[in-house]
Amino acid sequence: MGERIRALRESRGMSRAVLAHQCGRGPDWLKKIETGERELKSHALLMNLAVALSVTDLSVITGQDSDITTTIPSGRLPHPGLPAIWDAVMSRPLAVSPPATAPDPAHLQGRVAQLWELWHRSEQNRTEVGALLPDLIRDAETAVRVLDGAERRAALVALSELYRLVRSATAYIAPPELAWVVADRSLTAAQDADDPAAIAAAAWTMGNILRETGRPDEALRVVVDASDLISPHLENSPDDWRGVYGALQLHAAVTHAREGNEGDAWRFWEKGNQAAKSLPVSYVHPSTVFGRANVDFHAVSVHTDLLKAQQALGLADRIDPEVMPSVERKARLWVEVARGHLQRGDRTAALMVMQIAYNTGRETVQFTPLARAVAADLWRKAPRALRPQAATLAEKVGVSIAS
């Protein structure tokens, strides 16, 4: 594999430093991969290498047309709601005139909470939430500018939550610079409010962006630091503080799993599991949806990322999807199950499950890279009798790969 990576890199005129940087790694790491001194076990890093090398099929890198090979969908799907959100975020005025009626932080927090609820229950969450975000962004920014004291701190917490939602709604459809802007604003607002739970939640969002951009070590450092910040307050804290703490543990578990670190992945998952046990059985965090069902869902994800398909599917068989508190997470659970079937080489089952995922949460499947990758793999490699169905799914998801 190392020799193939080196040959691909050199054929494209890329230096080792350039390719390593695009994967969020240093040139020494890539040198060890190319010379065979280090084994490349991380599926996420394989995906990053494939994208950086403009390779559409991982088998070109791995040299094996195996059941875990997946196809890389090209491009980012556009979304009609993005320009208005971009304008609201990037056109923040330097001077703000006080509104005729003083902003009410409690009302602002209620509007943000309603949008988070809509995000998790809608099959077309990006479209429905995205249409409401621009006005709320402007109102929240105005409130923070004209209020002071305790009211301003409450508005800052709402603004931090709102920018976290902006990040979720624009993930995979917006240029990277927007992700960094909203993540930084979320964290800054939380720090200005001096609210540990808001800071930890903003760090959870920042960790997601760092992981998605190939910086797993930085992602882990952020979420571990946030865990250390909030953990001293947990004994007598509200449930939502422990919910944020649990979400941070699950984030670290998945990050480790994608790096192939099985022991660390399960160590952090168990921390999240213990956090869930300390909360009421019916508890669900309003934005991260941390709770019992989400912990079980992440166990499936960890197994899948570690390429333990049999264990992943066995766990998934024991999960009732209807208890998942979020349409988005429910759709993502079905995507994880489809990935497990692909790892076992059962493309018929994977296609059936992906159709369920799409019918559950259309925009989740359309705009999530892992889901698009599964749809692309099925489009190219489905059994002959199922190719029309695979092609229909690929068209719905928006996968476009030159044959």
N, C-alpha and C positions, 0 to 999 in steps of 0.2 A: 504494500500500500504506500509506503513512504517513497519508493522509487516512482510510482505513478504520480503521486502528488508533485514531486520534484519535476518530473517531465512535463506535467501540465503547466506548472508555474513557469518553467523556462520557455515553453512554447508560446506563452502569452507575454513574455518579456517582463515578468514581474520579479522584483527582488524578494528575497526571503523576508526582509523587514516589512515590505509593503503588504505581502499576503498575510503575514502574522498579525499585523496591525488591524487588518480588516476582520480578523477573527477574534480581536480583543486579546491577543497574546503577544509575547515577545519573540524575536528571531531565534533565541536559543531553544525555545519550546518547539518551533517549527523544524529547526535543524535536527533535534532529537527524533521527531516524527519521521523526517525524511530519511534519516540514517538507520531507522529501525531500533534506536536505543530506547524509545518510548512508544508504548502501544496506544493507539487512538481508540478509546472505547466509548467516548461521548457521542451519542447520536446528534446532539445539538451542534457540536463542533463540526461533525461531518456535514451537516446542513450548511453551516457558515462557510466552510471551505468550498462546497459546491457552488454556492451563490457567488463567492468571490472569484472563483475560477470560471464562472459562466458555464457550469456543467449542469445539464438538466436531468441527469440520472446518476444516482449515487453509485451504481455498479461500475461506472467509469473510474471511480476512485477506489472502490473496494476490490474490484476485479472479480466479484462474485455476483451472479444473478440470483441472489438468495431471497428468502422470504422477507427479510428485514430491509431489503432495498426499497427505496421510495423515490418518487419523482418530485422534482422541485418545480412548483408552479412559478411562472415568471410574472413580474410586474405587481403593482399595487392597484387594487380596484378603486376607482374614483367613487366619491359619494357626493350627491348634490347638496347635502347639508353642510359640507365642510367650509366653503367660502364664507358663509355668514358667521360660523364659529371662529374662523381664523380672524375675520375682521374685528369681532368683539374682543378677542384676546390681544391682538396686536395693535389695536387702535385705542389704547388706554390714554385718555387725555391728561395733560399735565395739570390743568386747572379744572376743578369741579364746582359747579354752582349748587348750593343746597337745594334739594327738592322742596316743593311747596309743603309737603307733609313729611315730618321727620321719619326716617326709616325705623322700622320695628325689627330688632334682631331676632325675636322669637318667630315673627312671621317669615323672615328670611330663612331661618333654619327649617321651618316647616316646608317651605317651597323646595329647598334642597332635598329634604327627606322624601318628599313626594316624588321627585325626579329619580332618586335612587330606587324607590319602590317600582316605578315605571320601568327603569332599566332592567330590573330583575324579572319582571313578569311579562314583558312584551316580547313577541316573536320577532318584531322589527325594531329592536331597541335603539339602534343607531339613528334610524329615521325619526322615530317618535320623540326620543329624548333630545336629539340634535336640533329639532325644530324649536324647542323651548329654551335651549341653553343661551343663545346670544343675549336676549333681554335679561335673563337672570344674572349673567356675568356682569352686565353693565350696572344693574341694580345693586349687586353685592359690592362691586368696586366703589360705587358711590356711597354706600352705607359706611364702609370702612373709612372713607375719606372725611365724612362729615360728622361721625359720631366720636365720642371720647369715653375714657374711663371703662367701666365694666361693660357698657353697651358696645363699645368698639371691640373689646376682646371677644365678646360673643359673636359679633359680626365677622371677626377674623377667623374664628373657628368655622363658621358657616362658609366663608370664602375658601378656606383650605379644603373643606369637604367638597365644595363645588368644583374646584380645580382638579381634584382627584376624579370626579365624575367626568369632567371634560377629557381627561386622559383616557378613561375607559371608552368613552364614546368615539374618540378619534383614533384609537389604537389601530394600526395597520392601514389607515386611510389617509393619515396626515404625514407631512414631511417630518423627519426626525427632530428638526428644530422646534416644532410646536410641542412635541412631547417633553423636551427639556425645559421649555419655558413654563409650561403649566405645572410640571413637577416641582420646579424651583419655587414658583409662586405659592404652591400648596405648602411646601415646607417652610418658606419664609413667613407666611401668614400664621401657621401653627406656632412657630417660634415667637413671633411678635405677640401672640395671645398667651404665651407661656403656659400652654396646655399640654401635658405629657402624652395624653391619649391622642390628641390631634397630631402631635409631632410623630408619634409612633405610626399612626395611620398614613401620614404623608411619606414616611420612610418606607412603608410597605409599597406604596406606589412607585417611589424612586427605585426601590429594589427591582420591581418588575421591569422598569425601563432598562436598568443596567443589565439585567439578565438577557433581555430581548436583543440588546445591542452587543452581545458577546463579551460582557464584563462580569462573569460570575463571581470572581473573587471580590470585586467591589460591591456587588449586590449582597453577598453574604456579610461583608463588613457592615454595610448600612443596616441590614435587618438585625444583626446581632447587637450592634450599638443601640438600636431602638429598643430591643428587648431588655438590655441592661438598664436603659433609661426608665422604662415603665415598670419593670418587675418589682422594685422596692415598694410600689404603691398598690400592689395587687390585693393584699390581704383584706383591706377594708374598702376596696374600690367598687365602683358600679360594674355591673356585668359587662358593659361594652368595653371597659378597659381590659378585662380578661379576654374578651373576644378579639380585640386587636392583638394582644399578646399571642393568642393561639394562632391567628392568621400569620403572624411573623414566623412562627415555628414551621408552619406548613410551607410557607414560601421557601425557607431554608432547606426543607426536606426535598422539595422538587428541584431546587438548584443543585443540590448535591447529587440527586439521582441523575440529572442530565449530564453531570460530569463523571458519572460512573462510580461515585463514592457511596457504595451501598451501606456501609456501616453508619456513616454520618447521616445519610438520608433517613434511615430508620430511627436514629437517635433523635433527630429533630421532629420526625413524625410523632414519636412517642410523647415528646413534650407537648405537642399540639393535642394529642389524645388525652393527656392528663388535664390540660386546660379545659377541654370540652367536658370532662367528667366533673370538673368543679363548678360547672354552670347548670342551670335547669335543663332538663331533657329537651324541652321545646325551644330553647334559646337559639336565636339566629341573629348574628351581627347585621345591622342594617345595610352596610355597604359591602363588606368583605364576605358576607353570608357565612362567616365562621359559625360552626355548630356541629352537632353529632353527624349529620348527613354529609357535611363538607369534609370532615375528617375521614370518613369512609371513602368518599370520592377520591381524596388525595392518596389514599392507600393504593387504589387502582392506578392512579397516575404514576406513582413511584415505581410500582412493579413494571408498568409499561415502559417507562423511561429507562429502567434497568434491563429491558429486554427479557423480562420474566413473564412471558405471555400467559402461560398456563396459570400462574398464581393470580395474575391480573383478572383473567376471565373468571376464575373461581370466585374471587371476591365480588366481582360485578354481578355474578349470578345471585348473590345474597343481598344485593342492594335493591330496594324498591325505588325506582326513579321518581315515583310520585311524591316521595318524601323530600326530594330535593327542593329547597326553598326558592330556587331561581331557575327560570326558563333557560337562561344562558348556561348555568352550570349543568343543568339536565342535558342540554344539547352537547356540551363538552364531555359529559360522562359517556354518551353514546359514541362520540368520536374516539375516546380512549378505548372503548370496547372494540370499535372497528380497527384501531391500530393493533390491538392484541390479536385479532383474527388475521390481520395481514402478516404479523410476525410468525404466525403458525402456518401461513401459506393458504389460508382459507379465504379466497377472494369472494366467493359466493356469499358467505356469511358477512364479510366486511361490507359488501355492497348493500345488503339488506339493512344492516345496522346504520350505515351512512344515510340511507333514505329516511330512516326513523329520525336520525339526528337533524337532517334538513327540515323535515316536517315539524320537528319540535322547536327549533330556533333557526329560522332561515338565515338571518343576518349573522348569527354566531358562526355558522358554517361558511358563509360566503366570505367573511372577513378575517377568519382565524387561519394563520399560515399552516398549522398542523392539519387542520381539517381540509384545506385546499390541497395539501400534499397528498392526503389519502385519496381524495377525489381524482387527482391527476394520475396517481398510480393505478387506480381502478380503470380509468379511462383508457390507459395504454395496455393494461395487462389482464383485464377481466376475462373470464371464460367466454368463448365465442358466442354461446347462447345468450349471455348477459350483456354483450357489448352495447346493444341499443339502450338498455337501461343505464349502463355506465356513462354512455355519451350524453344522455339526457341529464343525469346528475351533474356531469362536468359542465354542461352548458348553463344549468341553473346556478352553479357555484361561481361560474365566471372563469374557469380554468382555461387558459389559452396557451398551448404548447405546440410548436411546429412539429409535425409528425415526420 
